Amino acid sequence: SWVEYDDITRQILGVPSENLKDMSVEEIIQRYEDDPNRMGKTELAAMTMLKISDEMEDEQLVQKSRLKQDGLALLEYVQANSDTFSIQRVALIAMLKG
């Protein structure tokens, strides 16, 4: 459920997932800069932003669109800077760019 997902996300990221709606790509990258699991946390933040965007009403189009673009930008950042390659990440980036 969303409540469980939000709870786990909050524990891992240290912020409620709702707060991600008000954070920029740069803020999220800087937040985890010195974290040993910075790529994992950045990717989780990206996926959470995409999930929130996907569940938003179409009337909230501007915020919905920004969250999708920011989530995509974070995924691309992780893809470019991570030591691990993820075919799922590559596919998701391609789909989002669609």
C-alpha positions in Angstrom: 0.0 0.0 0.0 1.0 3.6 -0.4 1.1 4.1 3.4 3.7 1.3 3.8 5.7 2.5 0.8 5.7 6.0 2.2 6.8 4.8 5.6 9.7 2.8 4.1 10.7 5.6 1.8 10.7 8.1 4.8 12.9 5.7 6.8 15.4 5.3 3.9 15.4 8.9 2.6 15.0 10.7 5.9 12.1 12.8 4.5 8.4 12.1 3.9 7.8 11.4 0.3 5.4 14.3 0.1 8.4 16.6 0.7 10.0 15.5 -2.5 7.3 17.5 -4.4 8.9 20.7 -3.2 12.5 19.7 -3.7 14.6 20.3 -6.8 16.8 17.8 -8.6 19.9 19.7 -7.3 18.6 19.7 -3.7 18.1 15.9 -3.8 21.5 15.3 -5.3 23.1 17.5 -2.7 21.2 16.0 0.2 22.7 12.5 -0.4 26.1 13.7 -1.7 28.1 12.3 1.2 25.9 9.3 1.8 27.6 5.9 1.1 24.4 4.8 -0.6 23.8 8.1 -2.4 22.9 6.5 -5.8 20.4 4.1 -4.2 18.8 6.9 -2.3 18.8 9.2 -5.3 17.2 6.5 -7.4 14.6 5.8 -4.7 13.8 9.5 -4.6 13.4 9.5 -8.4 11.1 6.5 -8.4 9.0 8.0 -5.6 8.6 11.3 -7.6 7.5 9.3 -10.6 5.0 7.4 -8.5 3.6 10.6 -7.0 3.4 12.1 -10.5 1.7 9.1 -11.9 -1.0 9.2 -9.2 -1.7 12.9 -9.4 -4.8 14.2 -11.0 -4.5 15.7 -14.5 -5.8 19.1 -13.1 -2.4 19.3 -11.4 -0.7 19.1 -14.7 2.2 21.5 -14.1 3.3 19.8 -10.9 2.6 16.4 -12.4 4.8 17.2 -15.4 7.6 18.7 -13.3 7.8 15.7 -11.0 8.0 13.4 -14.0 10.8 15.5 -15.6 12.7 15.7 -12.3 12.3 12.0 -11.7 13.7 11.4 -15.2 16.6 13.8 -14.6 17.5 12.0 -11.4 17.4 8.6 -13.1 19.6 9.9 -15.8 22.0 11.3 -13.1 22.1 7.9 -11.4 22.6 6.1 -14.8 25.5 8.4 -15.6 27.2 8.4 -12.2 26.5 5.0 -10.7 28.9 2.1 -10.5 26.1 -0.3 -11.3 24.4 -0.8 -14.6 20.6 -1.4 -14.6 18.8 -2.6 -17.7 15.5 -1.7 -15.9 16.7 1.9 -15.4 17.7 2.1 -19.1 14.3 0.8 -20.1 12.4 3.2 -17.7 14.4 6.2 -18.9 13.7 5.3 -22.6 9.9 4.8 -21.8 9.7 8.1 -19.9 11.4 9.9 -22.8 9.0 8.1 -25.2 
